[in-house]
């Protein structure tokens, strides 16, 4: 049986796998209760982080930060 890596788990939880890869991971999880338990723990952690931090994505970027980014990006384009 294949052993899951953190890369596998992260890609699975992020929905970044092809259908074939997802099915392969789900087959491993169906046969390995310890792996399933670990994925469930990570899923709860990811869900909690999204609950906490996703609202920040809807906040406007402060003008002083935009100014800094604009001035920094113009310096980088001159090089």
PDB file as gemmi writes it, atoms N, CA and C in Angstrom:
CRYST1    1.000    1.000    1.000  90.00  90.00  90.00 P 1                      
ATOM      1  N   UNK A   1       0.850  -1.186   0.000  1.00  0.00           N  
ATOM      2  CA  UNK A   1       0.000   0.000   0.000  1.00  0.00           C  
ATOM      3  C   UNK A   1       0.894   1.247   0.000  1.00  0.00           C  
ATOM      4  N   UNK A   2       0.531   2.218  -0.796  1.00  0.00           N  
ATOM      5  CA  UNK A   2       1.253   3.480  -0.922  1.00  0.00           C  
ATOM      6  C   UNK A   2       1.129   4.294   0.359  1.00  0.00           C  
ATOM      7  N   UNK A   3       2.221   4.939   0.757  1.00  0.00           N  
ATOM      8  CA  UNK A   3       2.196   5.813   1.932  1.00  0.00           C  
ATOM      9  C   UNK A   3       1.996   7.245   1.457  1.00  0.00           C  
ATOM     10  N   UNK A   4       1.053   7.937   2.083  1.00  0.00           N  
ATOM     11  CA  UNK A   4       0.763   9.316   1.705  1.00  0.00           C  
ATOM     12  C   UNK A   4       1.837  10.257   2.225  1.00  0.00           C  
ATOM     13  N   UNK A   5       2.160  11.254   1.415  1.00  0.00           N  
ATOM     14  CA  UNK A   5       3.087  12.304   1.830  1.00  0.00           C  
ATOM     15  C   UNK A   5       2.272  13.539   2.216  1.00  0.00           C  
ATOM     16  N   UNK A   6       2.921  14.495   2.852  1.00  0.00           N  
ATOM     17  CA  UNK A   6       2.250  15.755   3.175  1.00  0.00           C  
ATOM     18  C   UNK A   6       1.845  16.480   1.892  1.00  0.00           C  
ATOM     19  N   UNK A   7       2.633  16.330   0.845  1.00  0.00           N  
ATOM     20  CA  UNK A   7       2.283  16.931  -0.438  1.00  0.00           C  
ATOM     21  C   UNK A   7       0.981  16.328  -0.965  1.00  0.00           C  
ATOM     22  N   UNK A   8       0.841  15.009  -0.842  1.00  0.00           N  
ATOM     23  CA  UNK A   8      -0.405  14.348  -1.250  1.00  0.00           C  
ATOM     24  C   UNK A   8      -1.591  14.890  -0.463  1.00  0.00           C  
ATOM     25  N   UNK A   9      -1.422  14.963   0.847  1.00  0.00           N  
ATOM     26  CA  UNK A   9      -2.515  15.394   1.729  1.00  0.00           C  
ATOM     27  C   UNK A   9      -2.901  16.837   1.445  1.00  0.00           C  
ATOM     28  N   UNK A  10      -1.908  17.705   1.314  1.00  0.00           N  
ATOM     29  CA  UNK A  10      -2.202  19.114   1.032  1.00  0.00           C  
ATOM     30  C   UNK A  10      -2.906  19.275  -0.308  1.00  0.00           C  
ATOM     31  N   UNK A  11      -2.424  18.594  -1.332  1.00  0.00           N  
ATOM     32  CA  UNK A  11      -3.050  18.686  -2.650  1.00  0.00           C  
ATOM     33  C   UNK A  11      -4.473  18.135  -2.610  1.00  0.00           C  
ATOM     34  N   UNK A  12      -4.674  17.067  -1.866  1.00  0.00           N  
ATOM     35  CA  UNK A  12      -6.008  16.472  -1.731  1.00  0.00           C  
ATOM     36  C   UNK A  12      -6.962  17.455  -1.060  1.00  0.00           C  
ATOM     37  N   UNK A  13      -6.536  18.022   0.056  1.00  0.00           N  
ATOM     38  CA  UNK A  13      -7.393  18.949   0.792  1.00  0.00           C  
ATOM     39  C   UNK A  13      -7.645  20.238   0.015  1.00  0.00           C  
ATOM     40  N   UNK A  14      -6.685  20.648  -0.803  1.00  0.00           N  
ATOM     41  CA  UNK A  14      -6.833  21.868  -1.596  1.00  0.00           C  
ATOM     42  C   UNK A  14      -7.616  21.634  -2.887  1.00  0.00           C  
ATOM     43  N   UNK A  15      -7.952  20.379  -3.174  1.00  0.00           N  
ATOM     44  CA  UNK A  15      -8.668  20.078  -4.414  1.00  0.00           C  
ATOM     45  C   UNK A  15      -7.800  20.255  -5.643  1.00  0.00           C  
ATOM     46  N   UNK A  16      -6.491  20.045  -5.481  1.00  0.00           N  
ATOM     47  CA  UNK A  16      -5.543  20.300  -6.565  1.00  0.00           C  
ATOM     48  C   UNK A  16      -5.122  19.035  -7.311  1.00  0.00           C  
ATOM     49  N   UNK A  17      -5.853  17.952  -7.138  1.00  0.00           N  
ATOM     50  CA  UNK A  17      -5.497  16.695  -7.792  1.00  0.00           C  
ATOM     51  C   UNK A  17      -6.401  16.421  -8.986  1.00  0.00           C  
ATOM     52  N   UNK A  18      -5.869  15.664  -9.919  1.00  0.00           N  
ATOM     53  CA  UNK A  18      -6.701  15.176 -11.019  1.00  0.00           C  
ATOM     54  C   UNK A  18      -7.674  14.148 -10.438  1.00  0.00           C  
ATOM     55  N   UNK A  19      -8.680  13.799 -11.195  1.00  0.00           N  
ATOM     56  CA  UNK A  19      -9.629  12.779 -10.727  1.00  0.00           C  
ATOM     57  C   UNK A  19      -8.912  11.473 -10.412  1.00  0.00           C  
ATOM     58  N   UNK A  20      -7.963  11.100 -11.248  1.00  0.00           N  
ATOM     59  CA  UNK A  20      -7.221   9.853 -11.043  1.00  0.00           C  
ATOM     60  C   UNK A  20      -6.410   9.910  -9.738  1.00  0.00           C  
ATOM     61  N   UNK A  21      -5.719  11.012  -9.524  1.00  0.00           N  
ATOM     62  CA  UNK A  21      -4.927  11.168  -8.295  1.00  0.00           C  
ATOM     63  C   UNK A  21      -5.829  11.181  -7.068  1.00  0.00           C  
ATOM     64  N   UNK A  22      -6.953  11.883  -7.159  1.00  0.00           N  
ATOM     65  CA  UNK A  22      -7.888  11.942  -6.034  1.00  0.00           C  
ATOM     66  C   UNK A  22      -8.397  10.554  -5.683  1.00  0.00           C  
ATOM     67  N   UNK A  23      -8.759   9.772  -6.693  1.00  0.00           N  
ATOM     68  CA  UNK A  23      -9.239   8.419  -6.452  1.00  0.00           C  
ATOM     69  C   UNK A  23      -8.154   7.543  -5.824  1.00  0.00           C  
ATOM     70  N   UNK A  24      -6.918   7.737  -6.247  1.00  0.00           N  
ATOM     71  CA  UNK A  24      -5.804   6.982  -5.663  1.00  0.00           C  
ATOM     72  C   UNK A  24      -5.666   7.310  -4.173  1.00  0.00           C  
ATOM     73  N   UNK A  25      -5.724   8.581  -3.830  1.00  0.00           N  
ATOM     74  CA  UNK A  25      -5.632   9.001  -2.426  1.00  0.00           C  
ATOM     75  C   UNK A  25      -6.809   8.446  -1.634  1.00  0.00           C  
ATOM     76  N   UNK A  26      -8.003   8.533  -2.191  1.00  0.00           N  
ATOM     77  CA  UNK A  26      -9.187   8.039  -1.485  1.00  0.00           C  
ATOM     78  C   UNK A  26      -9.142   6.522  -1.286  1.00  0.00           C  
ATOM     79  N   UNK A  27      -8.522   5.806  -2.209  1.00  0.00           N  
ATOM     80  CA  UNK A  27      -8.341   4.359  -2.047  1.00  0.00           C  
ATOM     81  C   UNK A  27      -7.408   4.071  -0.881  1.00  0.00           C  
ATOM     82  N   UNK A  28      -6.320   4.823  -0.805  1.00  0.00           N  
ATOM     83  CA  UNK A  28      -5.389   4.665   0.325  1.00  0.00           C  
ATOM     84  C   UNK A  28      -6.103   4.979   1.632  1.00  0.00           C  
ATOM     85  N   UNK A  29      -6.863   6.071   1.658  1.00  0.00           N  
ATOM     86  CA  UNK A  29      -7.558   6.469   2.882  1.00  0.00           C  
ATOM     87  C   UNK A  29      -8.590   5.431   3.313  1.00  0.00           C  
ATOM     88  N   UNK A  30      -9.259   4.802   2.357  1.00  0.00           N  
ATOM     89  CA  UNK A  30     -10.267   3.794   2.682  1.00  0.00           C  
ATOM     90  C   UNK A  30      -9.642   2.556   3.324  1.00  0.00           C  
ATOM     91  N   UNK A  31      -8.381   2.320   3.040  1.00  0.00           N  
ATOM     92  CA  UNK A  31      -7.692   1.129   3.562  1.00  0.00           C  
ATOM     93  C   UNK A  31      -6.817   1.412   4.774  1.00  0.00           C  
ATOM     94  N   UNK A  32      -6.631   2.674   5.094  1.00  0.00           N  
ATOM     95  CA  UNK A  32      -5.705   3.033   6.176  1.00  0.00           C  
ATOM     96  C   UNK A  32      -6.384   3.988   7.155  1.00  0.00           C  
ATOM     97  N   UNK A  33      -6.965   3.451   8.241  1.00  0.00           N  
ATOM     98  CA  UNK A  33      -7.664   4.304   9.209  1.00  0.00           C  
ATOM     99  C   UNK A  33      -6.776   5.386   9.827  1.00  0.00           C  
ATOM    100  N   UNK A  34      -5.502   5.087  10.021  1.00  0.00           N  
ATOM    101  CA  UNK A  34      -4.591   6.089  10.599  1.00  0.00           C  
ATOM    102  C   UNK A  34      -4.414   7.261   9.636  1.00  0.00           C  
ATOM    103  N   UNK A  35      -4.258   6.950   8.350  1.00  0.00           N  
ATOM    104  CA  UNK A  35      -4.123   8.014   7.349  1.00  0.00           C  
ATOM    105  C   UNK A  35      -5.409   8.818   7.268  1.00  0.00           C  
ATOM    106  N   UNK A  36      -6.561   8.138   7.317  1.00  0.00           N  
ATOM    107  CA  UNK A  36      -7.854   8.824   7.278  1.00  0.00           C  
ATOM    108  C   UNK A  36      -8.006   9.756   8.472  1.00  0.00           C  
ATOM    109  N   UNK A  37      -7.586   9.283   9.634  1.00  0.00           N  
ATOM    110  CA  UNK A  37      -7.667  10.102  10.841  1.00  0.00           C  
ATOM    111  C   UNK A  37      -6.792  11.348  10.712  1.00  0.00           C  
ATOM    112  N   UNK A  38      -5.586  11.168  10.165  1.00  0.00           N  
ATOM    113  CA  UNK A  38      -4.678  12.301   9.996  1.00  0.00           C  
ATOM    114  C   UNK A  38      -5.271  13.316   9.009  1.00  0.00           C  
ATOM    115  N   UNK A  39      -5.831  12.839   7.893  1.00  0.00           N  
ATOM    116  CA  UNK A  39      -6.439  13.733   6.912  1.00  0.00           C  
ATOM    117  C   UNK A  39      -7.623  14.472   7.534  1.00  0.00           C  
ATOM    118  N   UNK A  40      -8.402  13.789   8.339  1.00  0.00           N  
ATOM    119  CA  UNK A  40      -9.538  14.443   9.015  1.00  0.00           C  
ATOM    120  C   UNK A  40      -9.065  15.553   9.948  1.00  0.00           C  
ATOM    121  N   UNK A  41      -7.976  15.296  10.676  1.00  0.00           N  
ATOM    122  CA  UNK A  41      -7.421  16.339  11.565  1.00  0.00           C  
ATOM    123  C   UNK A  41      -6.957  17.538  10.762  1.00  0.00           C  
ATOM    124  N   UNK A  42      -6.245  17.284   9.669  1.00  0.00           N  
ATOM    125  CA  UNK A  42      -5.786  18.386   8.824  1.00  0.00           C  
ATOM    126  C   UNK A  42      -6.949  19.126   8.184  1.00  0.00           C  
ATOM    127  N   UNK A  43      -7.981  18.386   7.783  1.00  0.00           N  
ATOM    128  CA  UNK A  43      -9.152  19.028   7.179  1.00  0.00           C  
ATOM    129  C   UNK A  43      -9.804  19.986   8.181  1.00  0.00           C  
ATOM    130  N   UNK A  44      -9.939  19.547   9.420  1.00  0.00           N  
ATOM    131  CA  UNK A  44     -10.525  20.427  10.448  1.00  0.00           C  
ATOM    132  C   UNK A  44      -9.648  21.662  10.650  1.00  0.00           C  
ATOM    133  N   UNK A  45      -8.336  21.467  10.629  1.00  0.00           N  
ATOM    134  CA  UNK A  45      -7.414  22.595  10.798  1.00  0.00           C  
ATOM    135  C   UNK A  45      -7.536  23.569   9.623  1.00  0.00           C  
ATOM    136  N   UNK A  46      -7.574  23.050   8.408  1.00  0.00           N  
ATOM    137  CA  UNK A  46      -7.719  23.903   7.218  1.00  0.00           C  
ATOM    138  C   UNK A  46      -9.044  24.655   7.262  1.00  0.00           C  
ATOM    139  N   UNK A  47     -10.106  23.950   7.628  1.00  0.00           N  
ATOM    140  CA  UNK A  47     -11.422  24.597   7.721  1.00  0.00           C  
ATOM    141  C   UNK A  47     -11.413  25.725   8.750  1.00  0.00           C  
ATOM    142  N   UNK A  48     -10.761  25.494   9.868  1.00  0.00           N  
ATOM    143  CA  UNK A  48     -10.699  26.519  10.912  1.00  0.00           C  
ATOM    144  C   UNK A  48      -9.872  27.725  10.446  1.00  0.00           C  
ATOM    145  N   UNK A  49      -8.751  27.468   9.780  1.00  0.00           N  
ATOM    146  CA  UNK A  49      -7.936  28.570   9.263  1.00  0.00           C  
ATOM    147  C   UNK A  49      -8.708  29.389   8.227  1.00  0.00           C  
ATOM    148  N   UNK A  50      -9.448  28.706   7.374  1.00  0.00           N  
ATOM    149  CA  UNK A  50     -10.263  29.429   6.388  1.00  0.00           C  
ATOM    150  C   UNK A  50     -11.340  30.249   7.083  1.00  0.00           C  
ATOM    151  N   UNK A  51     -11.963  29.691   8.104  1.00  0.00           N  
ATOM    152  CA  UNK A  51     -13.003  30.417   8.830  1.00  0.00           C  
ATOM    153  C   UNK A  51     -12.431  31.691   9.443  1.00  0.00           C  
ATOM    154  N   UNK A  52     -11.224  31.583   9.970  1.00  0.00           N  
ATOM    155  CA  UNK A  52     -10.600  32.725  10.637  1.00  0.00           C  
ATOM    156  C   UNK A  52     -10.097  33.764   9.630  1.00  0.00           C  
ATOM    157  N   UNK A  53      -9.428  33.319   8.573  1.00  0.00           N  
ATOM    158  CA  UNK A  53      -8.703  34.251   7.714  1.00  0.00           C  
ATOM    159  C   UNK A  53      -9.394  34.614   6.405  1.00  0.00           C  
ATOM    160  N   UNK A  54     -10.351  33.842   5.938  1.00  0.00           N  
ATOM    161  CA  UNK A  54     -11.011  34.190   4.674  1.00  0.00           C  
ATOM    162  C   UNK A  54     -11.670  35.571   4.688  1.00  0.00           C  
ATOM    163  N   UNK A  55     -12.282  35.999   5.796  1.00  0.00           N  
ATOM    164  CA  UNK A  55     -12.892  37.339   5.784  1.00  0.00           C  
ATOM    165  C   UNK A  55     -11.894  38.461   5.484  1.00  0.00           C  
ATOM    166  N   UNK A  56     -10.634  38.255   5.789  1.00  0.00           N  
ATOM    167  CA  UNK A  56      -9.616  39.270   5.519  1.00  0.00           C  
ATOM    168  C   UNK A  56      -9.520  39.537   4.016  1.00  0.00           C  
ATOM    169  N   UNK A  57      -9.784  38.513   3.211  1.00  0.00           N  
ATOM    170  CA  UNK A  57      -9.698  38.668   1.763  1.00  0.00           C  
ATOM    171  C   UNK A  57     -10.728  39.663   1.220  1.00  0.00           C  
ATOM    172  N   UNK A  58     -11.780  39.900   1.983  1.00  0.00           N  
ATOM    173  CA  UNK A  58     -12.817  40.844   1.552  1.00  0.00           C  
ATOM    174  C   UNK A  58     -12.546  42.267   2.018  1.00  0.00           C  
ATOM    175  N   UNK A  59     -11.536  42.448   2.848  1.00  0.00           N  
ATOM    176  CA  UNK A  59     -11.218  43.790   3.355  1.00  0.00           C  
ATOM    177  C   UNK A  59     -10.428  44.563   2.302  1.00  0.00           C  
ATOM    178  N   UNK A  60     -10.628  45.872   2.224  1.00  0.00           N  
ATOM    179  CA  UNK A  60      -9.843  46.662   1.275  1.00  0.00           C  
ATOM    180  C   UNK A  60      -8.382  46.739   1.728  1.00  0.00           C  
ATOM    181  N   UNK A  61      -7.499  46.824   0.751  1.00  0.00           N  
ATOM    182  CA  UNK A  61      -6.075  46.975   1.053  1.00  0.00           C  
ATOM    183  C   UNK A  61      -5.844  48.420   1.475  1.00  0.00           C  
ATOM    184  N   UNK A  62      -5.182  48.626   2.615  1.00  0.00           N  
ATOM    185  CA  UNK A  62      -4.935  50.002   3.070  1.00  0.00           C  
ATOM    186  C   UNK A  62      -4.130  50.792   2.032  1.00  0.00           C  
ATOM    187  N   UNK A  63      -4.486  52.058   1.881  1.00  0.00           N  
ATOM    188  CA  UNK A  63      -3.859  52.905   0.867  1.00  0.00           C  
ATOM    189  C   UNK A  63      -2.349  53.005   1.060  1.00  0.00           C  
ATOM    190  N   UNK A  64      -1.895  53.113   2.331  1.00  0.00           N  
ATOM    191  CA  UNK A  64      -0.443  53.222   2.549  1.00  0.00           C  
ATOM    192  C   UNK A  64       0.285  51.954   2.093  1.00  0.00           C  
ATOM    193  N   UNK A  65      -0.341  50.808   2.216  1.00  0.00           N  
ATOM    194  CA  UNK A  65       0.269  49.571   1.749  1.00  0.00           C  
ATOM    195  C   UNK A  65       0.298  49.546   0.220  1.00  0.00           C  
ATOM    196  N   UNK A  66      -0.789  49.990  -0.408  1.00  0.00           N  
ATOM    197  CA  UNK A  66      -0.810  50.064  -1.868  1.00  0.00           C  
ATOM    198  C   UNK A  66       0.280  50.987  -2.383  1.00  0.00           C  
ATOM    199  N   UNK A  67       0.476  52.101  -1.704  1.00  0.00           N  
ATOM    200  CA  UNK A  67       1.513  53.050  -2.118  1.00  0.00           C  
ATOM    201  C   UNK A  67       2.894  52.420  -2.030  1.00  0.00           C  
ATOM    202  N   UNK A  68       3.139  51.714  -0.943  1.00  0.00           N  
ATOM    203  CA  UNK A  68       4.424  51.028  -0.796  1.00  0.00           C  
ATOM    204  C   UNK A  68       4.628  49.982  -1.882  1.00  0.00           C  
ATOM    205  N   UNK A  69       3.600  49.242  -2.173  1.00  0.00           N  
ATOM    206  CA  UNK A  69       3.701  48.222  -3.211  1.00  0.00           C  
ATOM    207  C   UNK A  69       3.950  48.843  -4.574  1.00  0.00           C  
ATOM    208  N   UNK A  70       3.268  49.933  -4.847  1.00  0.00           N  
ATOM    209  CA  UNK A  70       3.443  50.610  -6.140  1.00  0.00           C  
ATOM    210  C   UNK A  70       4.856  51.166  -6.267  1.00  0.00           C  
ATOM    211  N   UNK A  71       5.348  51.792  -5.228  1.00  0.00           N  
ATOM    212  CA  UNK A  71       6.690  52.381  -5.298  1.00  0.00           C  
ATOM    213  C   UNK A  71       7.747  51.283  -5.371  1.00  0.00           C  
ATOM    214  N   UNK A  72       7.539  50.199  -4.689  1.00  0.00           N  
ATOM    215  CA  UNK A  72       8.487  49.082  -4.749  1.00  0.00           C  
ATOM    216  C   UNK A  72       8.469  48.390  -6.078  1.00  0.00           C  
ATOM    217  N   UNK A  73       7.306  48.270  -6.697  1.00  0.00           N  
ATOM    218  CA  UNK A  73       7.226  47.566  -7.986  1.00  0.00           C  
ATOM    219  C   UNK A  73       7.850  48.404  -9.096  1.00  0.00           C  
ATOM    220  N   UNK A  74       7.767  49.744  -8.989  1.00  0.00           N  
ATOM    221  CA  UNK A  74       8.383  50.578 -10.034  1.00  0.00           C  
ATOM    222  C   UNK A  74       9.908  50.511  -9.948  1.00  0.00           C  
ATOM    223  N   UNK A  75      10.449  50.336  -8.746  1.00  0.00           N  
ATOM    224  CA  UNK A  75      11.902  50.184  -8.586  1.00  0.00           C  
ATOM    225  C   UNK A  75      12.367  48.880  -9.199  1.00  0.00           C  
ATOM    226  N   UNK A  76      11.570  47.836  -9.033  1.00  0.00           N  
ATOM    227  CA  UNK A  76      11.948  46.515  -9.552  1.00  0.00           C  
ATOM    228  C   UNK A  76      11.888  46.463 -11.075  1.00  0.00           C  
ATOM    229  N   UNK A  77      11.036  47.256 -11.687  1.00  0.00           N  
ATOM    230  CA  UNK A  77      10.900  47.199 -13.149  1.00  0.00           C  
ATOM    231  C   UNK A  77      12.014  47.957 -13.851  1.00  0.00           C  
ATOM    232  N   UNK A  78      12.762  48.811 -13.124  1.00  0.00           N  
ATOM    233  CA  UNK A  78      13.869  49.574 -13.725  1.00  0.00           C  
ATOM    234  C   UNK A  78      15.115  48.725 -13.846  1.00  0.00           C  
ATOM    235  N   UNK A  79      15.216  47.641 -13.093  1.00  0.00           N  
ATOM    236  CA  UNK A  79      16.429  46.815 -13.113  1.00  0.00           C  
ATOM    237  C   UNK A  79      16.571  45.992 -14.344  1.00  0.00           C  
TER     238      UNK A  79                                                      
END                                                                             
